[in-house]
């Protein structure tokens, strides 16, 4: 079966609920931006060293499908029939992770470079794309008949903070691992001299 349908050859596309809109519409641009964000999250996950972060980012990618799907739907009743919606529980899940990592990581008082590890750098890129998507989502929500639920706006706002804190956690983890490796290396060198 071909992956192309030819239905978009004239510059329109079908939303999740079947309605057709121009490919340059704010709605398409917005959910496309969150699709972009999801692909960067996927790349970041491949570079994560902490298993917990890898697992959470995989879970997050599925949530991103729900997010984009809802944004890509004008008739919310149709979406609810076919898919789960982002909920208050999803928002609390992000907040719990943010609060826990914030309490565990060293405090910072200045701006930081966007990632000292590969995972951290990609997560900061995902955060920046998410912030762009959030700006577009806010604009879309102010359009008449946009049907953007407040929970979606809250979730996206927490999402960028979550990506930021996981980036910091990955950077911190790699730094600690390098310290351990250096200690082991020095110990081995000293042991050889003693022999």
C-alpha positions in Angstrom: 0.0 0.0 0.0 1.4 3.4 -1.0 2.1 5.9 1.8 1.1 8.8 -0.5 -2.6 9.6 -1.0 -2.4 12.6 -3.4 -5.2 14.3 -1.5 -2.8 17.0 -0.4 -1.5 17.8 -3.8 -3.5 21.1 -4.0 -2.2 22.5 -0.7 -4.8 21.2 1.8 -4.6 18.4 4.4 -7.0 16.4 6.4 -7.3 16.9 10.2 -7.7 14.1 12.7 -11.5 14.5 12.5 -11.5 14.5 8.7 -12.0 18.2 8.1 -9.7 19.7 5.5 -7.6 22.8 6.0 -4.8 24.6 4.2 -1.4 23.2 5.0 -0.2 26.6 6.2 -3.0 27.0 8.7 -2.1 27.9 12.3 -3.5 24.5 13.4 -1.3 22.5 11.1 1.7 24.6 11.8 1.2 24.1 15.6 0.7 20.4 15.6 3.6 20.1 13.1 5.8 21.9 15.5 5.0 19.4 18.3 5.7 16.6 15.8 9.1 18.2 15.3 9.6 18.4 19.1 8.7 14.7 19.4 11.4 13.7 16.9 14.0 15.6 18.8 12.8 13.9 22.0 13.3 10.6 20.2 16.9 11.5 19.3 17.6 12.7 22.8 16.3 9.4 24.3 18.8 7.5 22.2 21.7 9.4 23.9 20.4 9.2 27.4 22.6 7.4 29.9 20.0 7.0 32.7 17.5 4.2 32.2 14.8 6.2 34.1 15.2 9.1 31.7 15.1 6.9 28.6 11.9 5.2 29.8 10.2 8.5 30.7 11.1 10.0 27.3 9.7 6.9 25.5 6.5 7.4 27.5 6.5 11.1 26.7 6.7 10.4 22.9 3.3 8.5 23.2 1.9 11.5 25.1 3.1 13.8 22.3 1.0 11.8 19.8 -2.1 12.4 22.0 -1.2 16.1 22.2 -0.7 16.6 18.5 -3.8 14.5 17.7 -5.9 16.7 19.9 -4.5 19.9 18.4 -5.2 18.4 14.9 -8.9 18.0 15.8 -11.5 20.7 15.5 -14.3 18.4 16.7 -13.2 17.3 20.2 -16.0 14.8 20.5 -14.6 12.9 17.5 -11.1 12.9 19.2 -12.4 11.6 22.5 -14.0 8.6 20.8 -10.7 7.6 19.1 -8.0 8.6 21.6 -7.2 9.5 25.2 -6.9 13.2 26.0 -4.1 14.8 28.0 -5.4 15.0 31.6 -4.7 16.6 34.9 -2.8 13.4 35.9 -0.4 13.9 32.9 0.3 17.4 34.1 0.9 16.2 37.7 3.2 13.5 36.3 5.4 16.2 34.7 5.3 18.4 37.8 6.3 15.4 40.1 9.4 14.7 38.0 10.3 18.4 37.8 10.0 18.8 41.6 12.0 15.6 42.4 14.8 16.4 40.0 14.9 20.1 41.1 15.4 18.9 44.7 18.1 16.4 43.8 20.2 18.5 41.4 22.7 21.1 42.5 21.2 24.6 42.6 22.1 27.0 39.8 22.0 30.8 40.0 23.0 31.7 36.4 22.1 30.8 32.9 23.6 27.5 31.7 24.8 26.4 28.3 22.3 24.2 26.5 23.7 20.8 27.3 27.2 19.6 28.2 26.2 16.0 27.2 24.8 14.8 23.9 21.5 13.9 25.6 21.3 17.3 27.3 22.0 19.2 24.1 19.2 17.4 22.3 16.8 17.8 25.2 17.5 21.6 25.2 16.8 21.6 21.5 13.5 19.8 22.2 12.8 22.4 24.9 13.3 25.2 22.5 11.0 23.6 19.9 8.4 23.0 22.6 8.5 26.7 23.6 8.0 27.7 19.9 5.1 25.3 19.8 3.7 26.8 23.0 3.7 30.3 21.5 1.9 29.0 18.4 -0.6 27.1 20.6 -1.4 30.2 22.6 -2.0 32.1 19.4 -4.2 29.3 18.1 -6.2 29.1 21.3 -7.2 32.8 20.9 -8.7 32.1 17.4 -12.4 31.8 17.3 -13.7 28.2 17.5 -10.2 26.8 18.1 -11.3 24.4 20.9 -8.0 24.3 22.7 -8.6 23.0 26.3 -6.8 24.7 29.2 -5.2 21.4 30.2 -3.4 21.3 26.9 -1.9 24.8 27.5 -0.9 23.8 31.0 0.7 20.5 29.8 2.8 22.2 27.1 4.0 24.8 29.6 5.1 22.1 32.0 6.6 20.0 29.2 9.3 22.5 28.3 10.2 22.8 32.0 10.3 19.0 32.2 12.6 18.7 29.1 14.9 21.4 30.7 15.2 19.5 34.0 15.9 16.1 32.3 18.6 17.8 30.3 20.2 19.1 33.5 19.9 15.6 35.0 21.6 14.0 32.1 24.4 16.6 32.1 24.9 16.0 35.9 24.8 12.2 35.5 27.5 12.3 32.8 29.6 14.6 34.9 29.4 12.2 37.8 30.2 9.3 35.6 33.3 11.0 34.3 34.5 11.7 37.9 34.1 8.1 38.8 36.0 7.0 35.7 38.8 9.5 36.5 39.0 8.2 40.1 39.2 4.6 38.9 41.8 5.5 36.3 44.0 7.2 39.0 43.6 4.3 41.4 44.7 1.8 38.7 47.8 4.0 37.9 48.7 4.3 41.6 48.2 0.5 42.1 50.6 -0.2 39.2 53.3 2.1 40.7 53.0 0.3 44.1 53.5 -3.1 42.4 
